[in-house]
Amino acid sequence: MIAILRIGHRISRDKRITTHVALVARAFGAKKIYIDRKDTNLEKNIKSICNRFGGNFQIMTGIDRKKILKNWKGIIVHLTMYGENLISGIKKIDKKKDLLIIIGAEKVPPEMYHISDFNISIGNQPHSEVAALAIFLDRYTKGEWINNKYDGKIEILPKNKGKKVIIKD
Ligand code: SAM
């Protein structure tokens, strides 16, 4: 099971980017996202997508991050531009264990670097939590996320031109 812990979410400034983080998490194979600040609108938006497009992705906002981290039984990976190289770091992760991925918004508190089993960089340039998460999950799942089934009310069938959408009752 893969879960995401989003730290430093600022309700007005980060609403779009945290929505994108949650959508990428869901689409690329994570099962849960924890967001430190309470944001009912964000929860509503993500739940609405899940209702329509299926799957069993969960969102929880306003969580106690210290409690989540203390009680986590699996591996903790923090994505940061200061971390170890993706290619070498990812090989060391025990894939049989649950995985919690920490990503920041504003500056991440220093204890995140210490509490994590692995601090992993997606290149050492500053970019985006959305890109970092997508690339990490693609590599971690070896591209298998693409075969995930969601069984939603709305299903989009791949098509070169035009749109093919099935809407189930
Ligand atoms: N300025 C903040 C700091 O110094 O911690 C980081 C802001 S950055 C836009 C937000 C998040 O994107 C980071 O906390 C990290 O999780 C992720 N991120 C950005 N660039 C990254 C990179 N090259 N590798 C891995 N993660 C990255």
Backbone and ligand atoms as CSV (ligand in chain L), in Angstrom:
chain,resi,resn,atom,element,x,y,z
A,1,MET,N,N,0.849,-1.185,0.000
A,1,MET,CA,C,0.000,0.000,0.000
A,1,MET,C,C,0.894,1.248,0.000
A,2,ILE,N,N,0.536,2.167,-0.859
A,2,ILE,CA,C,1.300,3.420,-0.925
A,2,ILE,C,C,0.413,4.558,-0.422
A,3,ALA,N,N,0.950,5.383,0.477
A,3,ALA,CA,C,0.238,6.572,0.957
A,3,ALA,C,C,1.153,7.788,0.822
A,4,ILE,N,N,0.521,8.937,0.727
A,4,ILE,CA,C,1.273,10.194,0.582
A,4,ILE,C,C,1.006,11.061,1.803
A,5,LEU,N,N,2.042,11.732,2.272
A,5,LEU,CA,C,1.874,12.723,3.345
A,5,LEU,C,C,2.318,14.079,2.793
A,6,ARG,N,N,1.333,14.963,2.638
A,6,ARG,CA,C,1.597,16.291,2.068
A,6,ARG,C,C,1.759,17.276,3.235
A,7,ILE,N,N,2.910,17.904,3.286
A,7,ILE,CA,C,3.231,18.783,4.413
A,7,ILE,C,C,3.244,20.248,3.992
A,8,GLY,N,N,2.653,21.104,4.811
A,8,GLY,CA,C,2.737,22.551,4.584
A,8,GLY,C,C,1.711,23.083,3.610
A,9,HIS,N,N,0.592,22.360,3.429
A,9,HIS,CA,C,-0.460,22.806,2.508
A,9,HIS,C,C,-1.050,24.136,2.982
A,10,ARG,N,N,-0.999,25.146,2.097
A,10,ARG,CA,C,-1.597,26.448,2.418
A,10,ARG,C,C,-2.891,26.567,1.621
A,11,ILE,N,N,-4.020,26.693,2.357
A,11,ILE,CA,C,-5.336,26.511,1.737
A,11,ILE,C,C,-5.530,27.359,0.484
A,12,SER,N,N,-5.257,28.670,0.547
A,12,SER,CA,C,-5.560,29.466,-0.653
A,12,SER,C,C,-4.461,29.321,-1.704
A,13,ARG,N,N,-3.200,29.363,-1.263
A,13,ARG,CA,C,-2.099,29.342,-2.225
A,13,ARG,C,C,-1.913,27.979,-2.920
A,14,ASP,N,N,-2.122,26.900,-2.187
A,14,ASP,CA,C,-1.782,25.573,-2.731
A,14,ASP,C,C,-2.981,24.764,-3.204
A,15,LYS,N,N,-4.166,25.393,-3.282
A,15,LYS,CA,C,-5.336,24.541,-3.540
A,15,LYS,C,C,-5.244,23.779,-4.859
A,16,ARG,N,N,-4.739,24.415,-5.905
A,16,ARG,CA,C,-4.668,23.697,-7.184
A,16,ARG,C,C,-3.557,22.649,-7.159
A,17,ILE,N,N,-2.412,23.056,-6.627
A,17,ILE,CA,C,-1.278,22.119,-6.684
A,17,ILE,C,C,-1.508,20.916,-5.769
A,18,THR,N,N,-2.142,21.134,-4.607
A,18,THR,CA,C,-2.419,19.977,-3.734
A,18,THR,C,C,-3.483,19.088,-4.366
A,19,THR,N,N,-4.442,19.697,-5.076
A,19,THR,CA,C,-5.415,18.883,-5.821
A,19,THR,C,C,-4.668,18.019,-6.840
A,20,HIS,N,N,-3.713,18.615,-7.539
A,20,HIS,CA,C,-2.956,17.855,-8.540
A,20,HIS,C,C,-2.118,16.755,-7.894
A,21,VAL,N,N,-1.547,17.068,-6.744
A,21,VAL,CA,C,-0.780,16.044,-6.015
A,21,VAL,C,C,-1.686,14.854,-5.700
A,22,ALA,N,N,-2.899,15.142,-5.205
A,22,ALA,CA,C,-3.836,14.068,-4.843
A,22,ALA,C,C,-4.257,13.279,-6.085
A,23,LEU,N,N,-4.505,13.971,-7.178
A,23,LEU,CA,C,-4.939,13.279,-8.397
A,23,LEU,C,C,-3.819,12.412,-8.978
A,24,VAL,N,N,-2.613,12.921,-8.925
A,24,VAL,CA,C,-1.461,12.128,-9.391
A,24,VAL,C,C,-1.275,10.918,-8.484
A,25,ALA,N,N,-1.394,11.134,-7.181
A,25,ALA,CA,C,-1.261,10.016,-6.229
A,25,ALA,C,C,-2.261,8.926,-6.613
A,26,ARG,N,N,-3.524,9.300,-6.797
A,26,ARG,CA,C,-4.586,8.338,-7.125
A,26,ARG,C,C,-4.308,7.638,-8.464
A,27,ALA,N,N,-3.978,8.434,-9.476
A,27,ALA,CA,C,-3.831,7.871,-10.825
A,27,ALA,C,C,-2.588,6.988,-10.962
A,28,PHE,N,N,-1.583,7.253,-10.138
A,28,PHE,CA,C,-0.319,6.510,-10.260
A,28,PHE,C,C,-0.176,5.436,-9.182
A,29,GLY,N,N,-1.286,5.085,-8.541
A,29,GLY,CA,C,-1.265,3.859,-7.727
A,29,GLY,C,C,-1.237,3.994,-6.229
A,30,ALA,N,N,-1.243,5.242,-5.679
A,30,ALA,CA,C,-1.324,5.354,-4.209
A,30,ALA,C,C,-2.770,5.132,-3.776
A,31,LYS,N,N,-2.949,4.779,-2.499
A,31,LYS,CA,C,-4.300,4.463,-2.006
A,31,LYS,C,C,-4.823,5.540,-1.063
A,32,LYS,N,N,-3.938,6.444,-0.603
A,32,LYS,CA,C,-4.342,7.364,0.448
A,32,LYS,C,C,-3.492,8.623,0.393
A,33,ILE,N,N,-4.104,9.756,0.712
A,33,ILE,CA,C,-3.288,10.954,0.920
A,33,ILE,C,C,-3.682,11.605,2.233
A,34,TYR,N,N,-2.669,11.935,3.028
A,34,TYR,CA,C,-2.868,12.679,4.270
A,34,TYR,C,C,-2.380,14.095,4.019
A,35,ILE,N,N,-3.213,15.068,4.405
A,35,ILE,CA,C,-2.819,16.474,4.228
A,35,ILE,C,C,-2.882,17.142,5.591
A,36,ASP,N,N,-1.809,17.841,5.925
A,36,ASP,CA,C,-1.713,18.318,7.312
A,36,ASP,C,C,-2.790,19.337,7.684
A,37,ARG,N,N,-3.114,20.279,6.775
A,37,ARG,CA,C,-4.123,21.270,7.152
A,37,ARG,C,C,-5.528,20.839,6.726
A,38,LYS,N,N,-6.521,21.149,7.579
A,38,LYS,CA,C,-7.913,20.823,7.260
A,38,LYS,C,C,-8.349,21.637,6.050
A,39,ASP,N,N,-8.888,20.992,5.032
A,39,ASP,CA,C,-9.360,21.695,3.837
A,39,ASP,C,C,-10.557,20.917,3.283
A,40,THR,N,N,-11.752,21.335,3.700
A,40,THR,CA,C,-12.952,20.566,3.348
A,40,THR,C,C,-13.254,20.652,1.850
A,41,ASN,N,N,-12.947,21.789,1.235
A,41,ASN,CA,C,-13.197,21.917,-0.208
A,41,ASN,C,C,-12.354,20.935,-1.003
A,42,LEU,N,N,-11.094,20.863,-0.622
A,42,LEU,CA,C,-10.172,19.936,-1.282
A,42,LEU,C,C,-10.676,18.500,-1.121
A,43,GLU,N,N,-11.092,18.151,0.077
A,43,GLU,CA,C,-11.622,16.801,0.324
A,43,GLU,C,C,-12.816,16.532,-0.582
A,44,LYS,N,N,-13.723,17.530,-0.645
A,44,LYS,CA,C,-14.937,17.391,-1.456
A,44,LYS,C,C,-14.595,17.155,-2.933
A,45,ASN,N,N,-13.655,17.944,-3.439
A,45,ASN,CA,C,-13.276,17.836,-4.860
A,45,ASN,C,C,-12.698,16.458,-5.180
A,46,ILE,N,N,-11.803,15.995,-4.321
A,46,ILE,CA,C,-11.157,14.697,-4.592
A,46,ILE,C,C,-12.173,13.564,-4.446
A,47,LYS,N,N,-13.040,13.655,-3.435
A,47,LYS,CA,C,-14.049,12.605,-3.253
A,47,LYS,C,C,-15.001,12.568,-4.444
A,48,SER,N,N,-15.311,13.736,-4.983
A,48,SER,CA,C,-16.203,13.795,-6.145
A,48,SER,C,C,-15.554,13.106,-7.360
A,49,ILE,N,N,-14.268,13.328,-7.559
A,49,ILE,CA,C,-13.557,12.641,-8.658
A,49,ILE,C,C,-13.594,11.127,-8.424
A,50,CYS,N,N,-13.330,10.718,-7.178
A,50,CYS,CA,C,-13.311,9.278,-6.866
A,50,CYS,C,C,-14.695,8.672,-7.093
A,51,ASN,N,N,-15.742,9.399,-6.716
A,51,ASN,CA,C,-17.106,8.891,-6.928
A,51,ASN,C,C,-17.390,8.669,-8.396
A,52,ARG,N,N,-16.927,9.568,-9.222
A,52,ARG,CA,C,-17.230,9.463,-10.653
A,52,ARG,C,C,-16.285,8.516,-11.388
A,53,PHE,N,N,-15.007,8.569,-11.022
A,53,PHE,CA,C,-14.006,7.809,-11.787
A,53,PHE,C,C,-13.577,6.496,-11.108
A,54,GLY,N,N,-14.096,6.252,-9.897
A,54,GLY,CA,C,-13.892,4.950,-9.260
A,54,GLY,C,C,-12.622,4.808,-8.451
A,55,GLY,N,N,-12.342,3.571,-8.089
A,55,GLY,CA,C,-11.178,3.271,-7.252
A,55,GLY,C,C,-11.509,3.446,-5.781
A,56,ASN,N,N,-10.520,3.132,-4.929
A,56,ASN,CA,C,-10.779,3.267,-3.495
A,56,ASN,C,C,-9.746,4.166,-2.837
A,57,PHE,N,N,-9.502,5.305,-3.481
A,57,PHE,CA,C,-8.542,6.278,-2.967
A,57,PHE,C,C,-9.174,7.066,-1.821
A,58,GLN,N,N,-8.379,7.296,-0.786
A,58,GLN,CA,C,-8.896,8.022,0.390
A,58,GLN,C,C,-8.132,9.322,0.597
A,59,ILE,N,N,-8.850,10.366,0.996
A,59,ILE,CA,C,-8.182,11.627,1.349
A,59,ILE,C,C,-8.552,11.997,2.776
A,60,MET,N,N,-7.549,12.377,3.549
A,60,MET,CA,C,-7.795,12.839,4.918
A,60,MET,C,C,-7.035,14.145,5.116
A,61,THR,N,N,-7.746,15.216,5.476
A,61,THR,CA,C,-7.072,16.500,5.713
A,61,THR,C,C,-7.175,16.843,7.199
A,62,GLY,N,N,-6.284,17.736,7.634
A,62,GLY,CA,C,-6.296,18.149,9.042
A,62,GLY,C,C,-5.789,17.044,9.957
A,63,ILE,N,N,-4.854,16.261,9.457
A,63,ILE,CA,C,-4.349,15.134,10.251
A,63,ILE,C,C,-3.188,15.604,11.145
A,64,ASP,N,N,-2.882,14.804,12.151
A,64,ASP,CA,C,-1.739,15.074,13.022
A,64,ASP,C,C,-0.529,14.358,12.415
A,65,ARG,N,N,0.339,15.133,11.780
A,65,ARG,CA,C,1.429,14.507,11.007
A,65,ARG,C,C,2.363,13.693,11.914
A,66,LYS,N,N,2.571,14.179,13.140
A,66,LYS,CA,C,3.489,13.448,14.044
A,66,LYS,C,C,2.935,12.061,14.361
A,67,LYS,N,N,1.608,12.005,14.537
A,67,LYS,CA,C,0.962,10.727,14.852
A,67,LYS,C,C,1.082,9.757,13.673
A,68,ILE,N,N,0.816,10.292,12.459
A,68,ILE,CA,C,0.900,9.440,11.255
A,68,ILE,C,C,2.312,8.853,11.148
A,69,LEU,N,N,3.298,9.713,11.327
A,69,LEU,CA,C,4.680,9.279,11.159
A,69,LEU,C,C,5.070,8.278,12.246
A,70,LYS,N,N,4.631,8.546,13.472
A,70,LYS,CA,C,4.983,7.673,14.605
A,70,LYS,C,C,4.358,6.286,14.430
A,71,ASN,N,N,3.125,6.261,13.898
A,71,ASN,CA,C,2.414,4.980,13.804
A,71,ASN,C,C,2.669,4.231,12.491
A,72,TRP,N,N,3.414,4.846,11.569
A,72,TRP,CA,C,3.629,4.206,10.264
A,72,TRP,C,C,4.516,2.976,10.419
A,73,LYS,N,N,4.037,1.836,9.900
A,73,LYS,CA,C,4.782,0.575,10.116
A,73,LYS,C,C,5.732,0.243,8.958
A,74,GLY,N,N,5.554,0.908,7.831
A,74,GLY,CA,C,6.371,0.554,6.661
A,74,GLY,C,C,7.552,1.497,6.472
A,75,ILE,N,N,7.909,1.666,5.206
A,75,ILE,CA,C,9.041,2.517,4.815
A,75,ILE,C,C,8.559,3.965,4.661
A,76,ILE,N,N,9.436,4.919,4.988
A,76,ILE,CA,C,9.128,6.341,4.759
A,76,ILE,C,C,10.163,6.915,3.785
A,77,VAL,N,N,9.645,7.479,2.693
A,77,VAL,CA,C,10.514,8.140,1.703
A,77,VAL,C,C,10.135,9.609,1.650
A,78,HIS,N,N,11.136,10.478,1.741
A,78,HIS,CA,C,10.900,11.917,1.590
A,78,HIS,C,C,11.480,12.351,0.247
A,79,LEU,N,N,10.638,12.945,-0.591
A,79,LEU,CA,C,11.123,13.434,-1.892
A,79,LEU,C,C,11.636,14.857,-1.723
A,80,THR,N,N,12.914,15.042,-2.030
A,80,THR,CA,C,13.552,16.339,-1.862
A,80,THR,C,C,14.699,16.473,-2.858
A,81,MET,N,N,14.902,17.694,-3.340
A,81,MET,CA,C,15.996,17.887,-4.304
A,81,MET,C,C,17.377,17.678,-3.672
A,82,TYR,N,N,17.419,17.617,-2.326
A,82,TYR,CA,C,18.707,17.412,-1.638
A,82,TYR,C,C,19.030,15.937,-1.447
A,83,GLY,N,N,18.078,15.063,-1.815
A,83,GLY,CA,C,18.209,13.646,-1.468
A,83,GLY,C,C,19.143,12.855,-2.362
A,84,GLU,N,N,19.185,11.554,-2.045
A,84,GLU,CA,C,19.977,10.591,-2.813
A,84,GLU,C,C,19.387,10.430,-4.216
A,85,ASN,N,N,20.248,10.095,-5.144
A,85,ASN,CA,C,19.848,9.894,-6.536
A,85,ASN,C,C,18.718,8.855,-6.649
A,86,LEU,N,N,17.709,9.168,-7.445
A,86,LEU,CA,C,16.533,8.309,-7.624
A,86,LEU,C,C,16.909,6.875,-8.012
A,87,ILE,N,N,17.804,6.762,-8.975
A,87,ILE,CA,C,18.121,5.442,-9.542
A,87,ILE,C,C,18.739,4.522,-8.483
A,88,SER,N,N,19.693,5.077,-7.712
A,88,SER,CA,C,20.319,4.208,-6.697
A,88,SER,C,C,19.414,4.067,-5.479
A,89,GLY,N,N,18.713,5.142,-5.090
A,89,GLY,CA,C,17.882,5.123,-3.887
A,89,GLY,C,C,16.721,4.155,-3.993
A,90,ILE,N,N,16.070,4.133,-5.123
A,90,ILE,CA,C,14.837,3.349,-5.273
A,90,ILE,C,C,15.119,1.846,-5.164
A,91,LYS,N,N,16.326,1.444,-5.538
A,91,LYS,CA,C,16.691,0.014,-5.479
A,91,LYS,C,C,16.757,-0.487,-4.039
A,92,LYS,N,N,16.989,0.426,-3.103
A,92,LYS,CA,C,17.187,0.009,-1.702
A,92,LYS,C,C,15.868,-0.164,-0.954
A,93,ILE,N,N,14.754,0.267,-1.562
A,93,ILE,CA,C,13.466,0.230,-0.858
A,93,ILE,C,C,12.885,-1.176,-0.913
A,94,ASP,N,N,12.476,-1.689,0.260
A,94,ASP,CA,C,11.833,-3.010,0.326
A,94,ASP,C,C,10.386,-2.860,-0.153
A,95,LYS,N,N,10.126,-3.408,-1.341
A,95,LYS,CA,C,8.819,-3.207,-2.004
A,95,LYS,C,C,7.702,-4.024,-1.350
A,96,LYS,N,N,8.081,-4.944,-0.478
A,96,LYS,CA,C,7.046,-5.765,0.176
A,96,LYS,C,C,6.373,-4.976,1.309
A,97,LYS,N,N,7.016,-3.906,1.725
A,97,LYS,CA,C,6.466,-3.125,2.847
A,97,LYS,C,C,5.598,-1.986,2.348
A,98,ASP,N,N,4.682,-1.523,3.226
A,98,ASP,CA,C,3.903,-0.327,2.893
A,98,ASP,C,C,4.851,0.864,2.769
A,99,LEU,N,N,4.426,1.830,1.971
A,99,LEU,CA,C,5.299,2.978,1.702
A,99,LEU,C,C,4.555,4.285,1.958
A,100,LEU,N,N,5.174,5.153,2.743
A,100,LEU,CA,C,4.650,6.509,2.968
A,100,LEU,C,C,5.604,7.486,2.288
A,101,ILE,N,N,5.066,8.308,1.384
A,101,ILE,CA,C,5.907,9.266,0.657
A,101,ILE,C,C,5.589,10.676,1.167
A,102,ILE,N,N,6.614,11.349,1.669
A,102,ILE,CA,C,6.442,12.728,2.164
A,102,ILE,C,C,6.800,13.698,1.049
A,103,ILE,N,N,5.908,14.675,0.821
A,103,ILE,CA,C,6.254,15.760,-0.105
A,103,ILE,C,C,5.867,17.082,0.540
A,104,GLY,N,N,6.629,18.110,0.230
A,104,GLY,CA,C,6.412,19.408,0.864
A,104,GLY,C,C,5.622,20.350,-0.016
A,105,ALA,N,N,5.307,21.501,0.578
A,105,ALA,CA,C,4.725,22.622,-0.171
A,105,ALA,C,C,5.668,23.793,0.110
A,106,GLU,N,N,5.551,24.357,1.323
A,106,GLU,CA,C,6.545,25.338,1.754
A,106,GLU,C,C,7.740,24.566,2.320
A,107,LYS,N,N,8.681,25.291,2.933
A,107,LYS,CA,C,9.901,24.642,3.452
A,107,LYS,C,C,9.543,23.495,4.427
A,108,VAL,N,N,10.173,22.367,4.194
A,108,VAL,CA,C,9.876,21.173,4.985
A,108,VAL,C,C,10.671,21.210,6.296
A,109,PRO,N,N,10.034,20.911,7.444
A,109,PRO,CA,C,10.777,20.931,8.712
A,109,PRO,C,C,11.934,19.926,8.706
A,110,PRO,N,N,13.070,20.299,9.320
A,110,PRO,CA,C,14.274,19.448,9.257
A,110,PRO,C,C,14.051,18.024,9.747
A,111,GLU,N,N,13.102,17.822,10.691
A,111,GLU,CA,C,12.931,16.445,11.216
A,111,GLU,C,C,12.456,15.466,10.147
A,112,MET,N,N,11.868,15.981,9.048
A,112,MET,CA,C,11.411,15.078,7.982
A,112,MET,C,C,12.593,14.337,7.352
A,113,TYR,N,N,13.737,15.038,7.299
A,113,TYR,CA,C,14.937,14.420,6.719
A,113,TYR,C,C,15.452,13.300,7.621
A,114,HIS,N,N,15.221,13.459,8.933
A,114,HIS,CA,C,15.745,12.474,9.894
A,114,HIS,C,C,14.800,11.285,10.055
A,115,ILE,N,N,13.499,11.589,10.062
A,115,ILE,CA,C,12.520,10.515,10.311
A,115,ILE,C,C,12.393,9.573,9.108
A,116,SER,N,N,12.774,10.071,7.920
A,116,SER,CA,C,12.609,9.273,6.694
A,116,SER,C,C,13.695,8.206,6.583
A,117,ASP,N,N,13.296,7.025,6.060
A,117,ASP,CA,C,14.301,5.990,5.801
A,117,ASP,C,C,15.161,6.395,4.602
A,118,PHE,N,N,14.521,7.065,3.648
A,118,PHE,CA,C,15.234,7.494,2.441
A,118,PHE,C,C,14.809,8.909,2.069
A,119,ASN,N,N,15.809,9.778,1.815
A,119,ASN,CA,C,15.552,11.086,1.207
A,119,ASN,C,C,15.985,10.938,-0.240
A,120,ILE,N,N,15.037,11.052,-1.156
A,120,ILE,CA,C,15.337,10.747,-2.561
A,120,ILE,C,C,15.066,11.967,-3.433
A,121,SER,N,N,15.999,12.234,-4.339
A,121,SER,CA,C,15.834,13.370,-5.255
A,121,SER,C,C,15.456,12.878,-6.642
A,122,ILE,N,N,14.632,13.674,-7.303
A,122,ILE,CA,C,14.304,13.426,-8.715
A,122,ILE,C,C,15.116,14.492,-9.459
A,123,GLY,N,N,16.399,14.223,-9.583
A,123,GLY,CA,C,17.330,15.261,-10.048
A,123,GLY,C,C,17.554,16.244,-8.904
A,124,ASN,N,N,18.632,17.049,-9.015
A,124,ASN,CA,C,18.940,17.957,-7.902
A,124,ASN,C,C,18.627,19.413,-8.218
A,125,GLN,N,N,17.678,19.605,-9.131
A,125,GLN,CA,C,17.187,20.955,-9.417
A,125,GLN,C,C,15.829,21.119,-8.735
A,126,PRO,N,N,15.509,22.346,-8.292
A,126,PRO,CA,C,14.170,22.538,-7.727
A,126,PRO,C,C,13.134,22.459,-8.834
A,127,HIS,N,N,12.054,21.685,-8.628
A,127,HIS,CA,C,10.950,21.718,-9.600
A,127,HIS,C,C,9.637,21.621,-8.863
A,128,SER,N,N,8.895,20.553,-9.024
A,128,SER,CA,C,7.530,20.548,-8.517
A,128,SER,C,C,7.225,19.235,-7.803
A,129,GLU,N,N,6.430,19.332,-6.754
A,129,GLU,CA,C,6.002,18.132,-6.029
A,129,GLU,C,C,5.154,17.222,-6.920
A,130,VAL,N,N,4.437,17.808,-7.861
A,130,VAL,CA,C,3.585,17.017,-8.765
A,130,VAL,C,C,4.477,16.170,-9.678
A,131,ALA,N,N,5.465,16.809,-10.258
A,131,ALA,CA,C,6.396,16.089,-11.143
A,131,ALA,C,C,7.195,15.069,-10.351
A,132,ALA,N,N,7.677,15.465,-9.171
A,132,ALA,CA,C,8.502,14.557,-8.361
A,132,ALA,C,C,7.703,13.305,-8.017
A,133,LEU,N,N,6.451,13.497,-7.599
A,133,LEU,CA,C,5.622,12.359,-7.198
A,133,LEU,C,C,5.322,11.448,-8.395
A,134,ALA,N,N,4.989,12.054,-9.527
A,134,ALA,CA,C,4.650,11.253,-10.712
A,134,ALA,C,C,5.845,10.403,-11.147
A,135,ILE,N,N,6.999,11.009,-11.203
A,135,ILE,CA,C,8.182,10.263,-11.661
A,135,ILE,C,C,8.544,9.183,-10.653
A,136,PHE,N,N,8.482,9.526,-9.364
A,136,PHE,CA,C,8.817,8.528,-8.355
A,136,PHE,C,C,7.868,7.328,-8.451
A,137,LEU,N,N,6.555,7.595,-8.524
A,137,LEU,CA,C,5.580,6.486,-8.548
A,137,LEU,C,C,5.701,5.663,-9.832
A,138,ASP,N,N,6.019,6.321,-10.921
A,138,ASP,CA,C,6.212,5.580,-12.176
A,138,ASP,C,C,7.385,4.605,-12.030
A,139,ARG,N,N,8.487,5.081,-11.474
A,139,ARG,CA,C,9.667,4.216,-11.304
A,139,ARG,C,C,9.422,3.149,-10.241
A,140,TYR,N,N,8.780,3.567,-9.150
A,140,TYR,CA,C,8.557,2.619,-8.042
A,140,TYR,C,C,7.678,1.451,-8.485
A,141,THR,N,N,6.641,1.754,-9.290
A,141,THR,CA,C,5.721,0.698,-9.753
A,141,THR,C,C,6.221,0.069,-11.062
A,142,LYS,N,N,7.378,0.473,-11.522
A,142,LYS,CA,C,7.956,0.015,-12.803
A,142,LYS,C,C,6.935,0.192,-13.927
A,143,GLY,N,N,6.196,1.287,-13.891
A,143,GLY,CA,C,5.234,1.599,-14.944
A,143,GLY,C,C,3.927,0.823,-14.854
A,144,GLU,N,N,3.799,-0.033,-13.836
A,144,GLU,CA,C,2.607,-0.896,-13.726
A,144,GLU,C,C,1.339,-0.131,-13.374
A,145,TRP,N,N,1.471,1.087,-12.860
A,145,TRP,CA,C,0.295,1.892,-12.496
A,145,TRP,C,C,-0.671,2.025,-13.673
A,146,ILE,N,N,-0.115,1.945,-14.887
A,146,ILE,CA,C,-0.940,2.185,-16.073
A,146,ILE,C,C,-2.011,1.104,-16.251
A,147,ASN,N,N,-1.797,-0.060,-15.629
A,147,ASN,CA,C,-2.775,-1.160,-15.749
A,147,ASN,C,C,-3.803,-1.168,-14.616
A,148,ASN,N,N,-3.742,-0.179,-13.716
A,148,ASN,CA,C,-4.706,-0.151,-12.603
A,148,ASN,C,C,-6.129,-0.028,-13.125
A,149,LYS,N,N,-7.051,-0.744,-12.450
A,149,LYS,CA,C,-8.469,-0.696,-12.828
A,149,LYS,C,C,-9.221,0.105,-11.774
A,150,TYR,N,N,-10.139,0.949,-12.205
A,150,TYR,CA,C,-10.866,1.827,-11.273
A,150,TYR,C,C,-12.359,1.517,-11.194
A,151,ASP,N,N,-12.901,0.930,-12.249
A,151,ASP,CA,C,-14.303,0.528,-12.272
A,151,ASP,C,C,-15.237,1.677,-11.849
A,152,GLY,N,N,-15.039,2.844,-12.435
A,152,GLY,CA,C,-15.853,4.015,-12.078
A,152,GLY,C,C,-17.122,4.137,-12.902
A,153,LYS,N,N,-17.977,5.099,-12.502
A,153,LYS,CA,C,-19.189,5.380,-13.288
A,153,LYS,C,C,-18.798,5.946,-14.653
A,154,ILE,N,N,-17.680,6.642,-14.669
A,154,ILE,CA,C,-17.176,7.185,-15.942
A,154,ILE,C,C,-15.920,6.418,-16.321
A,155,GLU,N,N,-15.897,5.933,-17.552
A,155,GLU,CA,C,-14.685,5.275,-18.033
A,155,GLU,C,C,-14.300,5.876,-19.380
A,156,ILE,N,N,-13.055,6.235,-19.493
A,156,ILE,CA,C,-12.576,6.809,-20.753
A,156,ILE,C,C,-11.798,5.735,-21.505
A,157,LEU,N,N,-12.166,5.534,-22.755
A,157,LEU,CA,C,-11.447,4.551,-23.561
A,157,LEU,C,C,-10.442,5.285,-24.445
A,158,PRO,N,N,-9.227,4.751,-24.517
A,158,PRO,CA,C,-8.196,5.450,-25.280
A,158,PRO,C,C,-8.545,5.543,-26.764
A,159,LYS,N,N,-8.245,6.685,-27.341
A,159,LYS,CA,C,-8.639,6.941,-28.727
A,159,LYS,C,C,-7.684,7.976,-29.297
A,160,ASN,N,N,-7.285,7.787,-30.528
A,160,ASN,CA,C,-6.358,8.759,-31.136
A,160,ASN,C,C,-7.043,10.094,-31.366
A,161,LYS,N,N,-8.223,10.063,-31.953
A,161,LYS,CA,C,-8.937,11.323,-32.218
A,161,LYS,C,C,-10.345,11.248,-31.643
A,162,GLY,N,N,-10.863,12.353,-31.175
A,162,GLY,CA,C,-12.197,12.370,-30.577
A,162,GLY,C,C,-12.159,11.829,-29.158
A,163,LYS,N,N,-13.346,11.661,-28.567
A,163,LYS,CA,C,-13.421,11.182,-27.174
A,163,LYS,C,C,-14.374,10.013,-27.113
A,164,LYS,N,N,-13.958,8.944,-26.407
A,164,LYS,CA,C,-14.881,7.831,-26.191
A,164,LYS,C,C,-15.044,7.645,-24.682
A,165,VAL,N,N,-16.254,7.974,-24.206
A,165,VAL,CA,C,-16.512,7.941,-22.768
A,165,VAL,C,C,-17.709,7.046,-22.524
A,166,ILE,N,N,-17.551,6.102,-21.574
A,166,ILE,CA,C,-18.682,5.255,-21.191
A,166,ILE,C,C,-19.193,5.773,-19.842
A,167,ILE,N,N,-20.509,6.037,-19.768
A,167,ILE,CA,C,-21.097,6.470,-18.496
A,167,ILE,C,C,-22.050,5.391,-18.025
A,168,LYS,N,N,-21.718,4.803,-16.877
A,168,LYS,CA,C,-22.554,3.704,-16.336
A,168,LYS,C,C,-23.548,4.275,-15.343
A,169,ASP,N,N,-24.722,3.638,-15.257
A,169,ASP,CA,C,-25.743,4.118,-14.293
A,169,ASP,C,C,-25.441,3.641,-12.883
L,1,SAM,N1,N,11.356,25.460,-0.990
L,1,SAM,C1,C,10.971,24.234,-0.368
L,1,SAM,C2,C,12.133,23.643,0.442
L,1,SAM,O1,O,13.206,24.175,0.412
L,1,SAM,O2,O,11.911,22.603,1.085
L,1,SAM,C3,C,10.501,23.204,-1.416
L,1,SAM,C4,C,9.445,23.680,-2.343
L,1,SAM,S1,S,9.115,22.543,-3.648
L,1,SAM,C5,C,8.178,23.460,-4.778
L,1,SAM,C6,C,7.872,21.530,-2.930
L,1,SAM,C7,C,8.211,20.072,-2.876
L,1,SAM,O3,O,8.486,19.571,-4.177
L,1,SAM,C8,C,9.407,19.691,-2.062
L,1,SAM,O4,O,9.152,19.677,-0.674
L,1,SAM,C9,C,9.710,18.287,-2.609
L,1,SAM,O5,O,8.907,17.310,-1.961
L,1,SAM,C10,C,9.315,18.413,-4.082
L,1,SAM,N2,N,10.454,18.600,-4.973
L,1,SAM,C11,C,10.788,19.710,-5.667
L,1,SAM,N3,N,11.886,19.508,-6.396
L,1,SAM,C12,C,12.270,18.217,-6.181
L,1,SAM,C13,C,13.341,17.393,-6.652
L,1,SAM,N4,N,14.254,17.844,-7.500
L,1,SAM,N5,N,13.398,16.118,-6.203
L,1,SAM,C14,C,12.471,15.627,-5.355
L,1,SAM,N6,N,11.450,16.357,-4.875
L,1,SAM,C15,C,11.348,17.637,-5.273
